[in-house]
Amino acid sequence: MSKIIIDKNRIKEILERGVEKIVDKRHLEKRLMSGERLRIKLGIDPTGPKIHLGRAISLWKLRDFQDLGHQIVLIVGDFTAKVGDASDKTSQRPMLTDAQIQKNLKGYKNQFGLILDMNKVELHYNSEWLSKIKPEDFIKLASLFTIQQMVQRRNFKERFESGKEIGLHESFYPLLQGYDSVAVKADVETGGYDQLFNLLAAREIQKYYSQPPQDIIVYEMLYGLDGRKMATSWGNAITLVDSPGEQYGKIMSMRDELILDYFRLCTRLPMTEIRIIEKSLKSGSLNPRDAKAKLAREIVTIYHGKAAAFKAEKEFNRVFKEHKIPSQVSTFKLKTAKINILDLLVRTKLAPSKSEAKRLIEQKGVKIDQEIIDDWKKEIIIKKGMILQVGKRKFLKLI
């Protein structure tokens, strides 16, 4: 069992950097400074196969606690994923099947291992206990809360007032997540700010089971590349298992106003260095593009190493600064001598439909061998080695 490290400065950073709210901060600080080994809990539902940087914020905080010697308790919500967390959702989310859940969580342990020392993590799947709850026990849990409390949740309130449906099963989620804390005897639970209602519910459920209520740390929300909440389904997410080139390119495409948030929430750079970057951006002595390049190098290095970050940057500059084709391009075999440009883009899946292909051409977003194609009626004579380009990032070589 690892020794508990009491480091006032490290504890201060854990409790402040990227933190939106703590319940109960004074109590938690006292416990951390006492040398007590705490059980720090995080639950993640396998709603998709890839973990994105927004979720990684909590995982990095767990790593900080782990480095101080505390016990990390990681719960994969293979049962709660069937219900679906309503937090911050503007409509009912679809209920996942067992097959979908099992498919999604296949790579989770390896992704956790990119951040945490999994040999020291206590890993659970909440079907271990939630599938065994008796109906009478669940009714007792439900009696701890009221319909009014559930409807007053911001997202439920907005849906109710706008006439959108709220599934009765959605109100079960906080009860199930709260029971997770009872099952693992959590001292502290972490999560995104949108999880606050669920985490507070867990405190009440722990009290019901005569357990001390957990302290809570909730973190700032990380916005996606387009300024909306990061979500894989919206295509604005950077995931832990994106390739180095994908991670680098996505970061370079982000909105400028997100740069400092990403430095603070997604990198391990000291805050003193981030403040210098902030000052330089405000004074104009640092160009946002150069700040993004540094950010991209930092993030790619964390998940893929320095060599991969250097290679990704070199490749990005090759395409976007030097206007050359990528050094490696996917290939497509086309068995025809002549084809309309719209059909070519759809056949090669560079465009999902002819109407979208036409729109791309009219916007001058389509090139063949680096020459802009601006006539959507054009017939293309197929040659081996021909390079198709759609937008700034999609390239395909015909063979």
C-alpha positions as a printed Julia matrix, in Angstrom:
399×3 Matrix{Float64}:
   0.0    0.0     0.0
   1.49   3.33   -1.07
   2.31   6.01    1.45
   0.07   9.07    1.66
   1.9   12.21    0.58
   0.9   15.46    2.26
   1.98  18.3    -0.02
   0.13  21.56    0.62
   0.96  23.08   -2.79
  -0.07  19.99   -4.75
  -3.28  19.66   -2.77
  -4.03  23.35   -3.39
  -3.63  22.86   -7.15
  -5.81  19.73   -7.14
  -8.58  21.64   -5.38
  -8.35  24.78   -7.5
  -7.18  24.15  -11.07
 -10.2   23.62  -13.29
 -12.48  23.15  -10.3
 -15.97  24.68  -10.44
 -17.28  23.68   -7.0
 -16.36  21.57   -3.95
 -18.74  20.14   -1.36
 -17.49  20.24    1.45
 -14.15  22.0     0.74
 -13.06  22.66    4.32
 -13.85  19.07    5.31
 -12.0   17.67    2.3
  -8.91  19.87    2.86
  -8.74  18.72    6.45
  -8.87  15.06    5.43
  -6.23  15.48    2.73
  -3.88  17.21    5.18
  -4.47  14.56    7.88
  -2.8   11.74    5.96
  -6.02   9.72    5.71
  -6.19   7.49    2.64
  -9.37   8.46    0.8
 -11.45   6.47   -1.65
 -11.84   8.76   -4.68
 -14.64   7.72   -7.02
 -15.39   8.45  -10.67
 -18.14   6.86  -12.73
 -18.09   6.77  -16.53
 -20.89   5.36  -18.67
 -19.76   3.63  -21.9
 -22.05   5.7   -24.14
 -19.44   5.6   -26.92
 -16.24   3.64  -27.65
 -13.81   6.55  -27.23
 -13.08   8.75  -24.21
 -12.69  12.43  -25.11
 -10.61  15.17  -23.5
 -13.62  16.51  -21.59
 -13.91  13.26  -19.68
 -10.14  13.09  -19.28
 -10.22  16.14  -16.98
 -11.63  13.98  -14.17
  -9.22  11.15  -14.98
  -6.21  13.48  -14.66
  -7.5   14.67  -11.28
  -7.73  11.03  -10.24
  -4.1   10.63  -11.33
  -3.13  13.56   -9.11
  -4.88  11.93   -6.16
  -3.29   8.59   -7.06
   0.17  10.17   -7.03
  -0.54  11.35   -3.46
  -1.29   7.75   -2.47
  -5.09   7.78   -2.38
  -7.23   4.86   -3.58
  -8.87   5.46   -6.94
 -12.23   3.73   -7.45
 -13.27   3.73  -11.09
 -16.8    2.63  -11.98
 -17.8    1.77  -15.52
 -21.56   2.25  -15.74
 -22.52  -0.78  -17.78
 -25.88  -0.81  -15.94
 -26.54   2.95  -15.75
 -25.75   3.29  -19.48
 -28.99   1.41  -20.12
 -30.93   4.21  -18.41
 -28.88   7.12  -19.71
 -27.81  10.16  -17.72
 -30.16  13.08  -18.32
 -27.61  15.63  -17.08
 -27.37  18.54  -19.51
 -29.56  16.75  -22.09
 -32.25  18.72  -23.91
 -34.17  15.59  -24.91
 -34.42  11.92  -24.0
 -31.27  10.02  -24.91
 -31.75   6.57  -26.47
 -31.43   3.59  -24.14
 -28.45   1.43  -25.07
 -28.66  -2.32  -25.55
 -26.34  -4.77  -23.78
 -24.6   -5.44  -27.09
 -23.96  -1.72  -27.69
 -22.63  -1.29  -24.16
 -20.27  -4.26  -24.42
 -18.98  -3.02  -27.78
 -18.38   0.49  -26.42
 -16.48  -0.54  -23.3
 -14.05  -2.92  -25.01
 -11.25  -0.37  -25.18
 -12.05   1.55  -22.0
  -9.48  -0.09  -19.74
  -6.65   0.64  -22.19
  -7.8    4.26  -22.49
  -7.93   4.63  -18.69
  -4.38   3.28  -18.67
  -3.17   6.22  -20.76
  -3.69   8.35  -17.63
  -3.98   6.12  -14.56
  -1.78   3.38  -13.11
  -4.38   0.65  -13.55
  -2.43  -1.74  -11.29
  -3.44   0.51   -8.39
  -7.01   1.25   -9.51
 -10.04  -0.47   -8.0
 -12.16  -1.06  -11.11
 -15.84  -1.98  -10.98
 -18.78  -2.37  -13.34
 -21.95  -1.17  -11.6
 -24.01  -4.1   -12.86
 -22.22  -5.97  -10.03
 -24.66  -4.44   -7.53
 -27.35  -2.54   -9.46
 -28.6   -5.69  -11.19
 -29.23  -7.18   -7.73
 -31.24  -4.35   -6.13
 -34.61  -5.61   -4.94
 -37.71  -3.65   -6.01
 -38.59  -2.83   -2.38
 -35.09  -1.42   -1.8
 -35.33   0.71   -4.93
 -38.7    2.07   -3.79
 -37.09   3.08   -0.48
 -34.37   4.9    -2.41
 -36.97   6.68   -4.52
 -38.79   7.82   -1.37
 -35.77   9.97   -0.45
 -36.55  12.4    -3.28
 -39.56  14.22   -4.65
 -40.9   14.84   -8.15
 -40.46  18.56   -7.47
 -36.73  18.06   -6.84
 -36.31  16.18  -10.1
 -38.31  18.65  -12.19
 -36.36  21.59  -10.76
 -33.17  20.29  -12.38
 -32.28  22.89  -14.99
 -32.5   20.6   -18.01
 -35.71  18.91  -16.79
 -37.25  22.3   -15.99
 -36.46  23.6   -19.48
 -37.84  20.47  -21.13
 -40.98  20.53  -18.96
 -41.67  24.2   -19.7
 -41.13  23.73  -23.44
 -43.43  20.7   -23.55
 -40.67  18.17  -24.31
 -41.11  14.68  -22.9
 -39.27  13.58  -19.74
 -39.08   9.82  -19.37
 -39.89   8.51  -15.89
 -36.82   6.27  -16.16
 -34.62   9.38  -16.47
 -35.43  10.31  -12.88
 -34.01   6.94  -11.76
 -30.48   7.79  -12.87
 -29.42   9.89   -9.83
 -30.67   7.1    -7.54
 -28.59   4.49   -9.34
 -25.45   6.63   -9.5
 -25.93   7.54   -5.85
 -26.15   3.87   -4.89
 -22.78   3.35   -6.62
 -21.25   5.54   -3.9
 -22.82   3.36   -1.22
 -21.56   0.16   -2.89
 -17.94   1.33   -2.96
 -18.06   3.44    0.25
 -16.83   6.56   -1.57
 -15.15   9.31    0.45
 -14.97  11.68   -2.51
 -16.69  11.7    -5.89
 -15.48  13.67   -8.89
 -17.13  14.61  -12.16
 -18.1   17.37  -14.56
 -20.19  20.3   -13.34
 -23.23  18.86  -15.15
 -23.05  15.93  -12.7
 -23.58  18.02   -9.56
 -27.22  17.01   -8.99
 -26.34  13.31   -9.21
 -23.39  13.67   -6.85
 -25.44  15.57   -4.29
 -28.12  12.87   -4.49
 -25.44  10.33   -3.59
 -24.77  12.17   -0.31
 -28.4   11.73    0.71
 -28.39   8.07   -0.24
 -25.19   7.46    1.73
 -26.79   9.07    4.79
 -29.76   6.72    4.39
 -27.36   3.77    4.5
 -25.59   5.23    7.57
 -22.45   6.12    5.63
 -20.66   9.48    5.94
 -21.68  11.63    2.94
 -19.0   11.9     0.29
 -17.21  15.14   -0.48
 -17.7   16.33   -4.05
 -15.4   17.92   -6.6
 -16.93  19.06   -9.89
 -14.88  20.48  -12.72
 -15.39  23.12  -15.35
 -16.95  21.96  -18.59
 -14.66  21.66  -21.58
 -16.2   23.01  -24.74
 -15.72  21.3   -28.07
 -13.82  22.68  -31.04
 -16.87  24.65  -32.2
 -17.64  26.22  -28.81
 -20.47  23.82  -27.89
 -20.25  21.17  -25.17
 -17.78  18.5   -26.24
 -19.66  15.47  -27.57
 -18.5   12.72  -29.9
 -21.93  12.69  -31.59
 -21.49  16.35  -32.58
 -18.11  15.75  -34.2
 -16.45  18.46  -32.08
 -14.49  16.17  -29.77
 -10.84  15.22  -29.47
 -10.48  11.69  -28.12
  -7.61  10.03  -26.28
  -7.17   7.51  -29.09
  -7.31   9.89  -32.04
  -4.14   9.55  -34.07
  -1.38  12.12  -33.51
  -2.28  13.8   -36.79
  -5.97  13.93  -35.9
  -5.31  15.4   -32.46
  -2.89  17.97  -33.85
  -5.16  18.99  -36.73
  -8.27  19.25  -34.57
  -6.54  21.5   -32.05
  -5.28  23.77  -34.84
  -8.89  24.11  -36.06
 -10.35  25.17  -32.7
 -11.77  28.59  -31.94
  -9.19  31.03  -30.59
 -11.16  31.82  -27.43
 -10.8   28.2   -26.27
  -6.99  28.14  -26.27
  -6.42  29.04  -22.61
  -9.16  26.7   -21.36
  -7.5   23.81  -23.17
  -4.07  24.7   -21.77
  -5.53  24.8   -18.26
  -7.82  21.77  -18.43
  -6.08  19.45  -20.89
  -2.34  19.9   -20.36
   0.06  19.38  -17.48
   1.82  22.7   -17.97
   2.31  24.68  -14.73
  -0.15  27.53  -14.23
   2.78  29.98  -14.1
   3.61  29.09  -17.71
  -0.04  29.24  -18.79
  -0.35  32.75  -17.3
   2.63  33.84  -19.41
   0.89  32.45  -22.51
  -2.3   34.3   -21.52
  -0.41  37.59  -21.08
   1.37  37.15  -24.42
  -1.9   36.47  -26.25
  -3.53  39.55  -24.74
  -0.56  41.8   -25.62
  -0.4   40.45  -29.15
   3.19  39.26  -28.8
   1.97  35.66  -29.26
  -0.06  34.77  -32.34
  -3.09  32.49  -31.61
  -1.87  30.12  -34.32
   1.48  29.72  -32.57
  -0.28  29.21  -29.23
  -2.41  26.48  -30.8
   0.7   24.83  -32.22
   2.23  24.71  -28.73
  -1.05  23.38  -27.32
  -1.24  20.73  -30.03
   2.34  19.61  -29.3
   1.59  19.37  -25.59
  -1.56  17.28  -26.01
  -0.14  14.94  -28.66
   2.96  14.44  -26.48
   0.8   13.45  -23.49
  -0.99  10.66  -25.37
   1.52   9.66  -28.07
   4.97  10.94  -27.07
   7.33  13.7   -28.26
   8.4   11.97  -31.47
   4.79  11.56  -32.6
   4.06  15.21  -31.76
   7.05  16.37  -33.83
   5.98  14.21  -36.78
   2.36  15.41  -36.56
   3.47  19.04  -36.55
   5.78  18.5   -39.52
   2.98  16.82  -41.48
   0.48  19.56  -40.59
   2.87  22.27  -41.76
   3.56  20.32  -44.95
  -0.14  20.39  -45.87
  -1.26  23.76  -44.5
   1.86  25.93  -44.75
   3.66  24.45  -47.74
   0.38  23.45  -49.49
   1.66  19.99  -50.36
  -0.27  16.75  -50.27
   0.18  14.58  -47.15
   3.11  12.17  -47.18
   0.64   9.3   -46.68
  -2.71   9.26  -48.48
  -5.46   6.62  -48.43
  -6.1    4.88  -51.74
  -9.21   3.92  -53.7
  -9.45   1.59  -56.68
 -11.84   2.86  -59.33
 -12.7    0.61  -62.25
 -13.9    3.18  -64.73
 -12.23   5.44  -67.31
 -14.58   8.42  -67.11
 -17.03   9.66  -64.46
 -18.97  12.77  -63.5
 -17.36  14.68  -60.64
 -20.47  14.36  -58.43
 -20.55  10.6   -58.91
 -16.8   10.42  -58.26
 -17.07  12.21  -54.92
 -19.99  10.04  -53.78
 -18.42   6.8   -55.05
 -15.18   7.51  -53.17
 -17.2    8.6   -50.09
 -15.56  12.01  -50.04
 -19.1   13.38  -50.03
 -22.18  11.7   -48.53
 -24.53  12.73  -51.38
 -24.61  14.44  -54.76
 -26.23  17.52  -53.28
 -23.41  17.84  -50.74
 -20.83  17.19  -53.48
 -22.39  19.98  -55.56
 -22.27  22.36  -52.58
 -18.59  21.58  -52.0
 -17.76  22.23  -55.64
 -19.67  25.53  -55.7
 -17.72  26.61  -52.63
 -14.46  25.74  -54.43
 -13.7   23.06  -51.85
 -12.82  20.3   -54.33
  -9.44  19.83  -56.03
  -7.96  17.21  -58.34
  -4.17  17.17  -58.41
  -4.29  20.52  -56.59
  -6.45  22.15  -59.3
  -9.81  23.56  -58.17
 -12.85  21.95  -59.78
 -15.64  24.54  -60.06
 -17.98  22.85  -62.56
 -20.21  20.2   -61.0
 -21.14  18.89  -64.47
 -17.52  18.15  -65.34
 -16.59  14.67  -66.59
 -13.34  13.43  -65.07
 -10.89  11.27  -67.05
  -9.52   8.82  -64.48
  -5.76   8.43  -64.24
  -3.84   6.25  -61.82
  -2.2    8.26  -59.07
  -4.75  11.09  -59.32
  -5.15  12.92  -55.97
  -8.61  14.02  -54.89
  -8.96  16.66  -52.19
 -12.12  17.81  -50.41
 -11.77  20.72  -48.0
  -8.48  21.13  -46.2
  -8.19  17.66  -44.68
  -9.64  14.96  -46.95
  -7.24  13.44  -49.49
  -7.6   10.28  -51.57
  -5.37   8.68  -54.19
  -6.91   6.75  -57.08
  -5.2    3.52  -58.06
